[in-house]
Amino acid sequence: MKFSVIFEAQLADPTVEREHQVIRDCVEQAVYAEEMGFDRIWAVEHHSLKWYAHMSAPEIFLTWVAAKTSTIRIGHGVVCMPFNFNHPARVAERAAMLDLLSGGRLDLGAGRGGTEQETSLCGVDKERTTQEVEEALRIIGKAWQEDELEYHGELIDIDPHPILPRPQQTPHPPLFLACSRADTLRQAAELGIGALVMGFAGPQSIKEMREAYDSALAGRDSSRFVSSVVNDHFSVLCPTIVLDDRETAQRIGIRGQRFFAQSIGHWYGGAGIPDEAVVEGADEAAAMREAAEQVVARLHEHNIPVRPTATATFNADHAYGTAEDAIAYVEQLRDAGADEIMCLIQMGTVPQEACMETIRQWGEKVIPHFRSERTPRPRSGQASLERREEQPPRHREVQPPQHREEQTPQQRQKENR
């Protein structure tokens, strides 16, 4: 199992000074995550979503972190792939440059960035976002297969051009898709790419989403694959605050998640401005339930059906508490099918010291619990477990037999392993 930290750069009381400090705090957390044994960090991309996400240029953030670290993987979770946000060729160029300079540590996720606030900023056609994301993934999957990229699709034409530089990972960094519904899980599986899954609804929901993903894996052929390599990795979001004092961790974590839920509701569902107040000793679990009830009441008022996803972000039953509480919750996510736990720690009202202490507790207590389960050890003649785990799990090459003669002896040796 892999462990990672995901960054939104959320911000209560968004003054210029606090905004600058929060982004610096995220860098500090990311660098510390490597020291504490995490496998990966992820950074989102959103635009103009005040409060919810001030991470508008993750390529810069990730490059800065990559320069300050040496082993932790660096993940776009995700790039907004509609063309007016980011032209596919530019995404490929930037990804290759960062992959090269980081020593082959990049993972590349794709998403829609579909809020009205974001699409109106960049002139994105909301009706085409799903198609453009898939077409962008096909272009990136094809970009370095030949000396020059040529692509003629339904939405975009690219005449022959070299895409420079080439990434260190061949043929490109592992690809992922942001998934929050069964249809996007099926899409990810059919495209042959990993799934980055929202986990607010809890382990049972994750189990159902994993079953949907596995069902699509079992039923797919290669007709929709976007690349010659397949990545069947299933990463799950895990909101968490871990401290020695269980009640304090729960209060800080649930308060932070309430800010997250209200700010996402503001931009995605037309709710009011998120509540930024932090009241010492408040019953945050009760405040979370009240906030969820307000969402339901607003939906009823507008005659909108109340689906489980409408209040999922207000579910407060997560890895909040002691390290033992976090271990027990991660065991549930593992049993539900998670290949990777994406820790959501930096939420708008969570103080930096709680974020850093949570990373320390995970690194010293939670992650080692699951690392100790990595048995059996490799037999003589096998690559070491540590060496194998430098590569993303399940990222395997899919190459027709007629192309094997074009491979180098080293590539054939690697594939035969």
C-alpha positions in Angstrom: 0.0 0.0 0.0 1.1 3.5 -0.8 0.7 6.7 1.3 0.5 10.2 0.0 -0.5 13.8 1.0 -2.7 15.9 -1.2 -2.7 19.7 -1.2 -5.5 22.1 -2.0 -3.9 25.2 -0.4 -7.2 26.0 1.4 -7.6 29.3 3.2 -9.9 30.7 5.8 -9.7 34.5 6.2 -7.9 34.8 2.8 -5.8 37.9 3.2 -2.8 38.3 1.0 -0.4 37.6 3.9 -2.2 34.5 5.0 -2.4 33.2 1.4 1.3 33.5 1.0 1.9 31.8 4.3 -0.4 28.9 3.5 1.4 28.1 0.3 4.7 28.2 2.1 3.2 26.0 4.8 2.2 23.5 2.1 5.8 23.3 0.8 7.0 22.7 4.4 4.5 19.9 4.8 5.4 18.3 1.5 9.2 18.3 2.3 8.5 16.9 5.7 6.3 14.2 4.2 9.4 12.8 2.4 11.3 12.7 5.7 8.4 10.9 7.3 8.3 8.1 4.7 5.3 9.1 2.5 5.5 7.8 -1.0 4.0 10.7 -2.9 2.5 14.2 -2.7 -0.4 15.4 -4.9 -1.3 19.0 -5.8 -4.7 20.0 -7.3 -5.3 22.6 -9.9 -8.2 25.0 -9.5 -8.7 28.6 -10.6 -10.5 31.5 -8.8 -11.9 29.3 -6.1 -11.3 31.6 -3.2 -11.3 29.7 0.2 -11.5 26.3 -1.4 -8.3 26.0 -3.4 -5.5 28.6 -3.9 -3.4 26.0 -5.8 -3.7 27.6 -9.3 -0.2 26.7 -10.6 0.6 23.2 -9.3 3.3 22.8 -11.9 5.3 25.5 -10.1 4.5 24.2 -6.6 5.5 20.7 -7.6 8.7 21.8 -9.2 9.6 23.8 -6.1 9.0 20.7 -3.9 10.8 18.4 -6.3 13.9 20.7 -6.0 13.8 20.4 -2.2 13.3 16.6 -2.1 15.0 13.5 -3.6 12.8 10.4 -3.3 9.1 11.3 -2.8 7.0 11.1 -6.0 5.5 14.3 -7.3 1.8 14.1 -8.5 -0.5 16.3 -10.5 -3.8 15.5 -8.8 -4.9 16.8 -11.2 -4.2 19.0 -14.2 -7.3 20.7 -15.6 -7.2 19.2 -19.1 -9.8 21.1 -21.1 -7.9 22.9 -23.8 -8.6 26.5 -22.7 -7.1 25.7 -19.3 -4.1 23.8 -20.7 -3.3 22.9 -24.3 -2.4 19.2 -24.3 1.0 19.8 -26.0 1.9 22.2 -23.2 0.8 19.8 -20.5 3.1 17.2 -22.2 6.0 19.6 -22.4 5.7 20.7 -18.7 5.2 17.1 -17.5 8.3 15.9 -19.3 10.4 18.7 -18.0 9.4 18.1 -14.4 9.7 14.4 -14.8 13.2 14.8 -16.2 14.4 17.3 -13.5 12.9 15.3 -10.6 14.6 12.1 -11.7 11.5 10.3 -13.0 9.3 11.0 -10.0 6.2 12.5 -11.7 2.6 11.2 -11.8 0.1 12.9 -14.0 -3.6 13.1 -13.2 -6.3 14.6 -15.4 -9.6 16.4 -14.5 -12.3 18.7 -15.8 -12.2 21.8 -13.6 -15.8 22.1 -14.3 -17.1 24.8 -12.0 -18.8 27.8 -13.6 -16.3 30.0 -11.7 -13.3 28.3 -13.4 -14.7 27.7 -16.9 -15.8 31.3 -17.2 -12.4 32.5 -16.3 -10.7 30.7 -19.1 -13.5 30.5 -21.7 -13.8 26.7 -21.4 -16.8 25.1 -23.1 -18.5 23.2 -20.2 -20.3 20.9 -22.7 -16.9 19.7 -24.0 -14.9 19.2 -20.9 -15.3 15.4 -20.7 -14.4 14.9 -24.3 -11.5 17.3 -24.1 -10.0 15.5 -21.1 -10.1 12.2 -22.8 -8.6 13.6 -26.0 -5.9 15.4 -24.0 -5.0 12.0 -22.4 -4.7 10.4 -25.8 -2.4 13.1 -27.0 -0.2 12.8 -24.0 -0.2 9.0 -24.3 1.0 9.4 -27.9 3.3 12.4 -27.5 6.6 10.5 -27.4 5.8 7.3 -29.2 7.4 8.7 -32.3 10.0 11.4 -33.0 7.1 13.8 -33.8 3.6 14.0 -32.5 0.8 14.0 -35.0 -2.7 13.9 -33.8 -6.0 14.4 -35.7 -9.1 13.9 -33.4 -12.7 15.0 -33.2 -11.8 18.2 -31.3 -8.2 19.1 -32.1 -5.7 18.6 -34.9 -1.9 18.7 -34.3 0.4 18.6 -37.3 3.7 16.8 -36.9 5.8 18.5 -34.2 8.5 17.1 -31.8 7.4 17.4 -28.1 10.5 18.4 -26.2 12.0 17.4 -23.9 11.3 13.7 -23.5 10.4 12.5 -20.0 12.7 10.2 -18.0 9.9 7.7 -17.5 9.1 5.9 -20.7 6.9 6.4 -22.6 5.5 9.0 -20.1 4.7 9.4 -16.4 1.8 7.2 -15.1 -1.6 8.6 -16.0 -4.6 9.0 -13.6 -8.1 10.4 -13.7 -10.1 12.2 -11.0 -13.1 9.9 -10.2 -16.1 10.7 -8.1 -18.8 8.7 -9.9 -19.3 5.2 -11.3 -19.1 6.6 -14.9 -15.7 8.2 -14.4 -14.4 5.0 -12.7 -15.5 3.1 -15.8 -13.9 5.6 -18.0 -10.6 5.4 -16.1 -10.6 1.6 -16.3 -11.4 1.6 -20.0 -8.8 4.2 -20.8 -6.2 2.1 -18.9 -5.3 4.7 -16.3 -5.4 5.0 -12.5 -8.3 6.3 -10.4 -8.0 9.2 -7.9 -11.1 8.7 -5.8 -12.9 11.1 -3.4 -13.3 9.1 -0.1 -15.6 11.3 2.0 -18.5 8.9 2.0 -16.5 6.3 3.9 -15.2 2.7 3.4 -18.5 1.2 2.2 -18.7 3.7 -0.5 -15.0 3.1 -1.4 -15.8 -0.7 -1.6 -18.6 0.0 -4.0 -16.4 2.3 -6.1 -13.7 -0.3 -6.2 -16.1 -2.9 -7.3 -17.3 -0.6 -10.2 -13.6 -0.1 -11.2 -12.8 -3.8 -11.0 -15.9 -4.7 -13.0 -14.8 -2.3 -15.7 -11.3 -3.7 -15.6 -12.6 -7.2 -16.1 -14.9 -6.3 -19.0 -12.6 -4.0 -21.0 -10.6 -4.6 -24.0 -7.7 -2.4 -25.2 -9.8 -0.5 -27.7 -10.0 2.7 -25.6 -6.5 2.6 -24.0 -4.9 6.0 -24.3 -1.4 4.6 -24.1 0.8 1.6 -24.6 1.1 1.3 -20.8 -1.6 0.5 -18.4 -1.9 1.9 -14.8 -4.6 0.2 -12.7 -3.9 2.0 -9.5 -6.7 2.9 -7.1 -6.0 5.9 -4.8 -8.4 6.9 -2.1 -8.8 10.2 -0.3 -8.5 10.0 3.5 -9.3 13.2 5.6 -7.1 13.0 8.7 -5.8 14.8 11.7 -3.7 12.6 14.2 -2.6 13.9 17.6 -1.8 12.4 20.9 -5.1 13.8 22.3 -8.1 12.1 20.5 -10.7 14.8 21.3 -8.5 17.7 20.1 -7.6 15.8 16.8 -11.3 15.1 16.2 -12.3 18.7 16.9 -9.6 20.2 14.7 -10.2 17.6 11.9 -14.0 17.9 11.8 -13.8 21.7 11.9 -11.4 21.7 9.0 -13.6 19.3 7.0 -16.6 21.5 7.7 -14.7 24.4 6.1 -13.8 22.1 3.2 -17.4 20.9 2.7 -18.9 24.4 2.9 -16.3 26.0 0.6 -16.8 23.2 -2.0 -20.5 23.7 -1.6 -20.1 27.4 -2.3 -18.5 26.9 -5.6 -20.1 23.7 -6.8 -23.5 24.0 -5.3 -24.3 27.7 -4.9 -24.2 27.7 -1.1 -23.1 30.6 1.0 -19.6 31.7 1.9 -18.0 29.1 4.2 -18.0 29.6 7.9 -14.5 30.7 8.9 -14.9 31.0 12.7 -13.1 28.6 15.0 -14.7 28.4 18.4 -12.5 26.8 21.1 -14.3 23.8 22.7 -17.2 23.8 20.2 -19.1 20.6 19.4 -17.8 20.3 15.9 -19.6 17.0 15.2 -22.9 18.7 16.0 -21.9 21.7 13.8 -21.1 19.3 11.0 -24.5 17.6 11.2 -26.2 21.0 11.3 -24.3 22.1 8.2 -25.4 18.9 6.4 -29.0 19.5 7.3 -28.8 23.0 5.8 -27.6 21.5 2.6 -30.6 19.1 2.5 -33.0 21.9 3.3 -31.6 24.0 0.5 -32.0 21.2 -2.0 -35.6 20.6 -0.9 -36.3 24.3 -1.2 -35.2 24.1 -4.9 -37.0 20.8 -5.5 -33.6 19.1 -6.2 -33.4 15.3 -5.3 -31.2 14.6 -2.3 -28.7 12.0 -3.4 -26.1 10.4 -1.0 -23.3 12.4 -2.8 -25.0 15.7 -1.8 -23.9 15.3 1.8 -20.9 13.0 1.5 -18.4 15.7 2.3 -20.2 16.3 5.6 -19.5 12.7 6.8 -17.1 13.2 9.7 -16.2 9.5 10.3 -12.6 9.5 9.1 -9.1 9.2 10.5 -9.4 11.8 13.2 -7.9 10.9 16.5 -4.9 9.0 17.7 -2.5 7.0 15.5 -4.4 3.8 16.6 -7.6 5.4 15.3 -6.0 6.2 12.0 -4.6 2.6 11.7 -8.0 1.2 12.2 -9.6 3.5 9.6 -6.9 2.8 7.0 -7.4 -1.0 7.6 -11.0 -0.4 6.5 -9.9 1.5 3.4 -7.4 -1.2 2.6 -10.0 -3.9 2.9 -12.3 -1.9 0.7 -9.7 -2.0 -2.1 -7.5 1.1 -1.7 -4.0 0.8 -3.3 -3.1 4.2 -1.9 -4.2 6.4 1.0 -4.2 10.1 0.0 -4.1 12.0 3.3 -6.1 15.2 3.2 -4.5 17.1 6.1 -4.3 20.8 5.0 -7.9 22.1 5.3 -8.8 25.7 5.7 -9.0 26.1 9.5 -6.4 23.5 10.4 -3.3 25.2 12.0 0.1 24.4 10.6 1.3 22.8 13.8 -1.5 20.3 13.6 -0.7 19.5 10.0 3.0 18.9 10.8 2.2 16.8 13.9 -0.2 14.7 11.8 2.4 14.0 9.2 4.9 13.1 12.0 2.4 10.7 13.6 1.6 9.0 10.3 5.3 8.7 9.5 6.3 7.3 12.9 3.3 5.2 13.7 0.7 4.7 11.0 2.8 4.0 7.9 5.2 1.6 9.7 2.2 -0.5 10.8 1.4 -1.2 7.2 5.0 -1.4 6.0 5.6 -4.3 8.4 2.9 -6.3 6.6 5.0 -6.3 3.4 5.8 -10.0 3.3 7.1 -12.4 2.0 10.5 -10.9 1.2 11.9 -11.4 -2.3 13.4 -14.8 -3.1 17.1 -15.0 -4.2 17.5 -13.6 -7.7 14.5 -11.3 -7.5 14.7 -7.5 -7.4 14.4 -6.2 -3.9 11.0 -5.1 -2.6 12.4 -1.6 -2.1 13.6 -1.4 -5.6 10.4 -2.7 -7.1 8.4 -0.1 -5.1 10.2 2.8 -6.6 7.8 2.3 -9.6 4.1 3.0 -9.4 2.1 -0.2 -8.8 0.4 -1.9 -11.7 2.0 0.4 -14.3 2.7 -2.1 -17.0 3.5 -2.0 -20.6 1.0 -3.1 -23.2 2.7 -3.6 -26.5 1.5 -5.6 -29.5 3.8 -8.5 -30.5 4.7 -6.9 -33.8 6.4 -4.0 -32.0 8.7 -6.2 -30.0 11.4 -6.2 -32.6 11.6 -2.4 -32.3 12.5 -2.7 -28.6 16.0 -2.5 -27.4 17.5 -5.6 -25.6 17.2 -3.7 -22.3 13.5 -3.0 -22.9 12.8 -6.7 -23.8 14.7 -7.8 -20.7 12.6 -5.5 -18.6 9.3 -6.6 -20.1 10.2 -10.3 -19.7 10.8 -9.8 -16.0 
